[in-house]
Amino acid sequence: MNELPRGRVEAVRAGGRRARMWMTPGMGVKRWLVLFVLCTLIGAVGFLHFTWTGPLHFIATRWILWLNALTEPNIMPLYGVGMAVMALALGGAFLSIVMLNRSMLRSTGTAPENALDVIYSKRTLSRGPRIVAVGGGTGLSNLLSGLKAHTGNITAIVTVADDGGSSGRLRQSLDMIAPGDLTDCYAALSDSPVLARLLLHRFGRGEGLEGHTFGNLLLATLSEEQGGLQGAMRDIHEVLRVRGQVFPATTRPATLVTRLSDGREVRGESGLARQVGEARVTDVRLEPPDLPALPAVLEAIRGAELIVLGPGSLFTSILPALLVPDIARAVRESGTPVVYVASLMTEPGETTSLSLEDHVSAITAHLGRAPNWVLTNSTPIPPDVQARYAAEGAQILDLKGASSDLRGRVRTAPLLQAGPTARHDPAALAQALLAMIAQMRSAA
């Protein structure tokens, strides 16, 4: 049996997916398509009545006789000619509408081949669940990339206390909030693959540019132009075509201060893991303590169906975003369920020797509210991956020694992404969270 070339198979599958997208409920297509066909048929009958009973009767008769002369009744019934002409006219009408739409789309700057994705995003995803995701780093951006396929009602609240790398340099030079985690989240939620790739491009050369990402420089430029990112938020979302919303936890520069069990304090996020040593982290705080939160952030928390903490570094990604007073207060006062997505592994220095119970206790102590659920991975981590992490001082974060209260809050799902590193699979994580929302809705 001859097989189709791989490229042809992928094209066929893509065509099938796009056809199914057009027929997705709520796209606002099927109803107007049916109305168009009905109106065309009714218009045809009305035109026939007009021509047959009006002044065009003579022309209509000659037209019908001419069409009949082209047909052999023994081969095709005479009414078949009328059906063929009607089908051709209907096809021409469809073609004219398609070409008119393509012309209008181009004039508004939307590529016709992207129109389906735009409509799907606006129509279908706009009815998706309202999810607030809190954290930073690669964990949060991975989560967002999985959720964006299911809902456009995503609000990412991103930590901005990073003081290392490109973010640290821009923060020190311009006295701005750290843009790095924001850039990752904007790239994850951008509807433009080109923009997403450009945002993450890191300059490898150039005096003053080396080490910076294009996204960080873009946010720095907008922040400088508008006197802060708060005034540029709407422009950023529009320019980057963000599916959902991405907001900093606060719009003012903040410093993470970590207190260790031996009494020392570590200022800054980037050097924490190196300076912990044999001690343990007891608590973290932000300076200055009275940091403001954007009204849009607080509104999103109040209207959310689910608040997701993580995945990500406990003390340098998740907790810093929750240390902004207004955010912590809004989460505490909200009746919205909170789920903590547990890390797969401990992090050397930052969470060495901490159990899952310790992670949850730290969140509860700093937030003033315990997570309703803790989502953990059920897929075994391959031994070679475990060994590689163990050599760096990291261990699997599991339920060993967990209390009965914590075990009652735990929900498990196969979340491990295949590969040489221990990471959450974005699609699997999104599906697990959506299943929790569906369960909540059915129980309501």
N, C-alpha and C positions, 0 to 999 in steps of 0.2 A: 504494500500500500504506500503510495506517495504521500509524504508529509509536507505540510506547508512550511516555508522558511520561517525561522524564528521571528524575524522582524514582522512578517505578515501576520503571524499568530498574535503577536503583541498588539498589532494595529487592530486586528479583529476584536480582541478583548477590550481594548480601549474604546473602540466604537460601541461595543455592547454596554460598557460602563456608562458612557455618555448618554446612550439611549435610555438607560434605566434612570439616570439622573433627571432627564427631561420629564419622566413620568412619576418622579417622586411627589407624594402628596404635598400640597402647599406651594408648589412652584408657580402656580398661577398660569399654567399653560394649557392643561387639558380642557378646562371649562371654556376658554376662549377659542380653542381649536374646534370644539364641538359646536360652539355658537357660530363660528365662521362657516362651517360646513352646512349647518341648518339654514343660515341666512342665504348662502349661495343657492341652495336647492329651492328655497322659497322664492328667491329673486328670479330663478330660472322659470319657475311655474308662472310667476306674475308677468314676466316678460312675454312668455308664450301666450298668456291670456290677452295681453295688450296687443300683440302683433296680430293674433288671430281674429280679434273682434274690433280692431281699430283701423286706422288709415294705412297701416303697414301690412295689411292682410295679403295684398298682391305680392309684395316682396317676400313675405314669409312663405307663401305658397311656392314661388319659384325656387326659393332656397331649399325647401323640403324636396321638391321634385328633382332638383339638381343632385342633392345628396343621395336620393333613392336611385338615381341613374348610375351612381358609382358602386352600387351594391347588387350582388346576385342573391336574390331572395332564397334560392336553394342552398346557398352556402352560409349566408348570414341573414338573420331576420332583419327587416327594415329598421326596427327599433334599436338594433345593435349599433347602427350608424349614429343615432342620436346619443346613445350611451358613450360611444367613443369620443364624439365631439364634446360632450359634457365633461368627460374625464380630462381631455386635453385642456379645456378652458379652466377647469379647477386646478390642474397642475400649473398652468400659466399664472393663475392668481396666487398660488402658493409661492411660486418663484418670484413674482413681483414683490410680495411681502418680505421674503427673505432678503432680496437684494436691497429693498428700501431700508430694512433694519440694519443691514451691513453698512450701508452708506451713512445712516444716522449714528451708528456706533463709532465708525471711524471719525466722524466729525466731532464727537465728544471725547476722543482720545482713548477709546476702549477698543482693543483688538477684537475682531469678531470671534476669533478662536478662543478668547478668554471669556466671552460673554456668558457661557454656561456656568463657568466657575463663579463668576460674579453674582449671577442670579441665584445659584444654589446657596452661596454664602449669605446673601441678603434675605432670601425667602425661607429656606429650610433651616439653616443654622441659627437664624435669628430666634427660632422657637426652641432652641436647645436649652438644657438646664443652666441655671445661673450658678457659676462656680467661682469662688475666690481662692486663688492659690498664693501661698505666702512662702517666701524663702529667697533663694538665690543660687548662683553657680550652675553647673551643668545639670544638676538634678532637677531644678525648676524648669529650665529650658527644655529638657527632655519631656517632662510632664506636659508642658504647653504644646509641644509639637504633636503629642498624641491626642490631646483634647480638641485641638483645632479642627479635626476631621468630623467632630460630632456636635459642636456647639460654637456659636459666635459670642455667647454671653460669658466670656472668660475675663476675669480681672486678676492680673498678676500684681501682687504687692511685693516689691523687690527691695532687698537690703541694699544700702548704699554706704556701708561703713568700710569698704575695702580700701586699704592704703598701700597696696603693692602693685607692681607692674605698671602698665599703661594708665590704669585708673588712678594709682597713687601719684604718678607724675603730674597728670592733669589736675588732680585735686589740689596738689601742693602749689602748682603754678597759677591756677585760676581761682583757687578758693571755692571750688564747686563740689557738689556731691559726686561720689565715685560712679562713673558711668558704665563700668564693665559689665556688671550683671544685667543692667538695663539693656545694653546692646545685645546680649545673648538672648534675652526674652523677646526683644523686638524682632530679631532674626527668626526666632522660632515661630512667631505668630504672623509674620509678614506673608501676605498673599502673593508676593512677587518673588519667585526663586532667584531672580537676578539681584534684587535688592538684598535678599537674605545673604547671598554669597558675598556681596560687596561689604555688607556691614561687618562680617567676620574676617575680612581680609586684613592681615597684619603686615605692615610694612617691614621689609627686611633690610632696608638701606635708607639712606637719606638723613642728613644731619637734622636732628630734632624730630624726625618722623619714625626712625627705626624703633620697633617694638610697639608702636601704637596701632590700634585697629582703626579702620575707616569709620566704623560706627561710633567709637569713642570720640573721634575728632568731630564727627557730625553733631553729636550731642553737645560737645563742648562749644562748638560754633553757635548752635541755637541758644544754648544757655548764656553765652556771652552777649549775643545779639538782643535777647529778650530780657536780660537782667536776671536770669535764673530759668530753670527748666519749667517751673510752674506756668509761666506765661507762654511757653512754647509747646505745651502738651498736645493741644488740638492740632497744631501744624504737624507735629511729629507723627501722630497717628494717621493723619491724612496722607502725608508724603510717603510713609513707609507701608501704607495699605495694611494696617494691622487688623487682624481678625480678633476682635476683643479689645481689651484695654491693658496697658502696662503703665504702672505708676510707681514712683519711688516711695518707700515707706515714709520718708520725710524729704523736704526740699532744702534742708540746711545741712551743711557738712557736719558729720558726727564722728566721734572717736569711740571705738569699742575698748572698754576697760575690763579686764578679766582678773578676778581674784582667785588665787590658788590656795590649796590646802596648807601650804607651808607659810602663808601670810604674805607672799609676794603679790604684786599687781603687775600685769602686763598691759601696756598701752599699745593699741593697734591690733589689727587682725592678721596681717601677713606674717608676723614673727611668732605668733602664739604657739604653734606646734613645736617650734625649735626650743622655746624657753620653758615649756612645762616641766621637762625633765622627769623626775620621780614623783612629782606632786600630781594632784588632780585638780581639775577646775571645779570650784565650788559655786561661783555665780558670775554673771556678766552684767554690765550696765553700759549705758551710752552717756557720753558727755558732749554737749550739755544735756541735762536730763529733760528739760522742758521743750522737746522738739515738736513742731507742729506736723499734722498730717493733712493731706489734701481733702477737701470736702467730698470729692468724688470717690476717694478711697473708703471713707466712712459710710457713704451712701451704698456702695457696692457690698460692704459687709452686712449692712442692715437688710439688704434685699437678696442675699445669697440663699441658695438651697443647700449648699455644702461649702464648708471652709476646709481647705486642704493645707496641711503644714508639711512642707518637704515635697519630695525627698531632698536631702542635702545635709551639709555639715550642721551639726546641732548648734554649736556655740558661735559659729561665724557666718551662718546663712539664715537659719530659721529664727533663732532667738533675737538677733539684732532687729529684725523687722517687727517683732512683737514687743520690743522695748519702747517703742514710741507710745507715750501714754494714751493718746486718743485711740490708737489702733487696739491696744490691749483692752481698753475700756469698752470699745465697740464690740469686740469679740466676746468679752465676758457677759455683756448685757444682751447679746443676741441669743435668740433661741435656736439659731441655726446649728445643726450638728457639726462637730469638728472632728476630722480624721487626720491622724498623724501617719504619714507614710514612712515607715521605719527604713533606715539605711540597711543595706545588705551586709556591710562590714563596719567594724569600728575604724576610727581614723587615728593613725599613729600620732601620739602627742596630745591631740585634742580630746579624744574620747577613749584612749587606751584603758583597758580593763573595765570600762563602763558597760553594764548590762542593759538590756532593753528596758528593764524596770527603771534603771537610773536615767535613761533618756526621757522616759515619760514623766518621771518625777521632776526632772529639771524643767520641762515644759510647763508642768502644772505649777511649780513654784514661781516661775517668772511671769507666766500669763495670768495666774490666779484662777485658772479653770482647767480641769482635766479633759483631755480629748475624749470624745464619746467612743471613738473606735481607733484601733491601731492596725494598720494594714501591713502585713508582712508577706514575704515571699515564701512559696511552698516548693519551688523547684530546687533540687539539690545543686549546690555549686560544685563543679568538677574538682577533683582532688588537686590537679595541677594548678588550677586557679587559686585554690585555697593555699597551697604551698607557696605560691609566689607572693600572696598578700601576707602570709605568716612571716616570711623572710623580712618584710618591711615593718612588722610589729602589729599587723591588723588581724582581727579574728572575726568569725561570723557572728552577727548580732542575732541571737535566737532567744527562746523563752526559758533558757536554763535559769532556775531559781526564781522564776516569776511568781508573783502572788496570784491567788485565785481571782482577785478583782481584775488584775491586768489580763489574765487568761480569758475572762468573760468579755473583755473589750476587743480582743484580737480577732481580726478577719484575715484569712489567708487566700492567696491566689498565686498562680504561676506567673511570676513577674520578671524572671531572669532573662536578660537578653543574651542570646548565643554569642560567644566570642571569647577572647582571651582575658577580658576584664569583667569584673562583677558590677554590672549596671542594670538598672531597670529598663525593661522593654517599654518604649513609649506607648505603643498600641495596646499592649496587655494591661499596662497601668491605667490607661484611660478606660478600657472596658471594665476593669474591676471597680473603678469609681462610679461609672455610669450604672453598673449593676447595683451598687449600694443606694444610689439615688432612686432607681426603679423600685427597689425594695421598700424604701421610705415612702414613696408615693402610693404603693399598693397597700401599705399598712395604715396610711392616713385616712 
